Amino acid sequence: MSSFKHKDYKDDLLFVPLGGCNEIGMNLNLYQYKGKWIMIDLGIGFADDYLPGIEVVLPNIDFLQEIRQDIIALVLTHAHEDHMGAVPYLWDEINLPIYATPFTAAMLKYKMSDEGLAGKVRITEVKQGSTIDLGPFSLELIDLTHSIPEMQAIAIKTDRGTIIHTGDWKLDPTPMLGPVSDEKALEKYGDEGVLALVCDSTNVFVEGESGSEEGVRKQLKETIGNLKRGVVVTTFASNIARVESIVRAGHEAGRRIALVGRSLHRVAAAAKDSGYLTDIEFLSDKEASKLPPEEVMILCTGCQGESRAALSKLVQGQHPYLRLHKGDTVIFSSKIIPGNETRIRWLHNRMAALEVEVITEKNLPIHVSGHPARAELQRMYQLCRPQIAVPVHGEAAHIKEHAAFAKSMQVPEVVECENGVFVCLSSDTHPVGVQGYVPSGYLAVDGTSIIPIDSPIIKTRRKLKDLGCVMVSLTLDKNGKCISPPLVSGPGVLDPQADRELLRELSALAEEVAEASGGKKKKGDGVREAVLSAIRKAVNQEVGKKPVMEVHIHRI
């Protein structure tokens, strides 16, 4: 339970981030007024090496259980995984009405179907720029450009004031797909008065502007048009404008396009369901394999070096139909997400060994960010002119820098957030700013289970990864004597062949200690603890490590 006293703040306008304010990703935002709550976005994050065996992390939603009966709905700003990817994992706990634009809804339906939840989600499709009335909140969706279709900022209107929740955005004058950012709507709200701007901090350290998709499309056409051998292009699957740019560039070069990778097929299907890419037909990988390399272009998944993605299979010669050959070119129309450098470097080295040319954004301007650089942030503040700035969607350094930037824009109040704070935005009795904390943190998706990241499972797995383990198995008769020599193994610690003599010595030691303990009539865990202590000491003396130890005793 949190220390948050709902009744004390029932009539106040509150903001509570449970994800996205200690990291870039895993967004979960809550707003409260008159005792009712709305949720904006529910996304995933991606694990690092600190969580071995874990790929996906989720926001801790313990606080949602406390206020569940007062949450009206979940509203999704767009279809990126870090904004909606947690919905299937946490659906049983939230089970809320969901509002989303057609493309976002289509993407969510595919995800829910993958998890066996097809038809169980209450999704209300809303048009871009439309209005949603939810209890004491009136929401107006506002078009903003981003690296995915139908990104919607949300104007949250209450009788205490209007909040502009930007979500992810940029100001791209030529996005190539979908409308440009609705600066007139933002300016209108600025004229009327914006209480608070809750704003993306991702590129706050980047000077200038983020760049336009039109420039990327021109460069891709030029680059692909000059290539004569096999061409493979990889990008973020959800960037439909980029997918279309790649396809158009391929077509202008006289190539047919093969779509390779499950997530690309899913996104393309959702795009077609929503009226995008309707005039484009893709080849299958099998069909592409039957054409000369100069007549086809492969558009595939794997721009972040994912081991199971199509590009990794191509590089390793493991794809069932397609191969990379000497003289081919692989184009990365993407950036490297921090944390993925090692995997991508491995891919590049494998391609170098195959004598395959690699083109990245470092060579040519074939990628632009979907997030605002400082000139765009300045424009947003000039349009909205908020009384309060609340930087979100960033690590601590991003949020602190964004807070300083907002102050330079003459914003009267700036609130620096972290996950779990509850922020008062308007009240008759409480000051603006952080009032306290609610439960927050992370959950880990471990296969088919969801577990806390401080679970003993994760702690033990971390030790196993670093130190290995030693396992001892004994079978004792009713007198405590070993029926056969104990079995000792040391995965990650001892080599079964090179350390055979040591393993025999450890087996003899385990037998000696077990029988001596049995002779002393130790019961329960007494024998186990004695063997555990002796083997741990012996292993540490021999190899200088303290691995995870397990002793299993079978009694007959």
HUZI-V957664 format. One record per backbone hydrogen bond with DSSP energy under -0.5 kcal/mol. NH is the residue of the N-H (numbers start at 0). CO is the residue of the C=O. Records with the same first field share a line. If there is no record, write none. Layout:
NH=CO / CO
This chain:
2=436
5=3
7=4
8=4 / 5
9=6
11=8
12=425
13=11 / 31
14=422
15=29
16=420
17=27
18=27
24=22
25=43
26=81
27=18
28=39 / 40
29=15
30=37
31=13
32=35
33=9
34=9
35=32
36=69
37=30
38=72
39=28
40=38 / 74
41=82
42=26
43=80
44=56
46=54
50=47
53=50
54=444
55=444
56=44
57=442
58=42
59=440
64=60 / 61
65=61 / 62
66=62
67=63
69=66
70=66 / 67
71=36 / 69
72=36
73=96
74=38
75=98
82=79
83=79
84=80
85=41
86=41 / 83
89=85
90=86 / 87
92=89
93=89
94=90
97=121
98=73
99=123
104=100
105=101
106=102
107=103
108=104
109=105
110=106
111=107
112=108
113=109
114=110
115=112
116=111
119=116
122=120
123=97 / 121
124=122
125=99
129=126
131=138
133=131 / 136
136=133
137=156
138=131
139=154
140=129
141=152
143=150
144=169
150=147
151=76
152=141
153=164
154=139
155=153 / 162
156=137 / 154
157=160
160=157
162=155
163=195
164=153 / 162
165=163 / 197
169=144
171=169
172=170
174=171
181=142
182=180
185=181
186=182
187=183
188=184
189=185
190=186
191=187
192=188
193=383
194=161 / 192
195=161
196=387
197=163 / 195
198=196 / 389
199=166
200=391 / 392
202=371
203=200
205=202
206=204
213=173
215=211
216=212
217=213
218=214
219=215
220=216
221=217
222=218
223=219
224=220
225=221 / 222
226=223
230=295
231=328
232=297
233=330
234=299
238=235
239=237
242=238
243=239
244=240
245=241
246=242
247=243
248=244
249=245
250=246
251=247
252=248
253=250
254=249
255=294
257=296
258=282
259=257 / 298
264=260
265=261
266=262
267=263
268=264
269=265
270=266
271=267
272=268
273=269
274=271
275=270
279=276
282=256
287=283
288=284
289=286
290=287
294=291
295=292
296=255
297=230
298=257 / 296
299=232 / 297
300=259
304=301
308=305
310=300
312=308
313=309
314=310
315=311
316=313
317=312
318=312
323=313
326=354
327=324
328=229
329=356
330=231
331=329 / 358
332=233 / 330
333=331
336=334
339=336
343=339
344=340
345=341
346=342
347=343
348=344
349=345
350=346
351=347
352=348
353=349
354=351
355=350
356=327
358=329
360=333
362=359
363=359
365=363
368=209
371=168
373=205
374=207
375=207 / 372
376=372
377=373
378=374
379=375
380=376
381=377
382=378
383=379
384=380
386=193
387=194
388=412
389=196
390=414
391=198
392=19
393=19 / 22
398=394
399=395
400=396
401=397
402=398
403=399
404=400
405=401
406=402
407=403
408=404 / 405
409=406
410=405
412=386
414=388
415=413
416=390 / 414
419=16
420=417
421=435
422=14 / 420
423=432
424=12 / 422
425=12
432=423
434=421
435=421
437=419
442=57
443=450
444=55
445=443 / 448
446=444
447=445
448=445
450=443
452=441
454=451
457=454
458=454
459=455
460=456
461=457
462=458
463=459
464=460
465=461
466=462
467=462 / 463
468=490
469=547
470=488
471=549
472=486
473=551
475=553
476=480
479=476
482=474
483=474
486=472
488=470
492=489
493=489
495=493
498=494
499=496
502=498
503=499
504=500
505=501
506=502
507=503
508=504
509=505
510=506
511=507
512=508
513=509
514=510
515=511
516=512
517=513
518=514
519=515
520=517
521=516
525=522
528=524
529=525
530=526
531=527
532=528
533=529
534=530
535=531
536=532
537=533
538=534
539=535
540=536
541=537
542=538
543=538 / 539
547=467
549=469
551=471
553=473
555=475
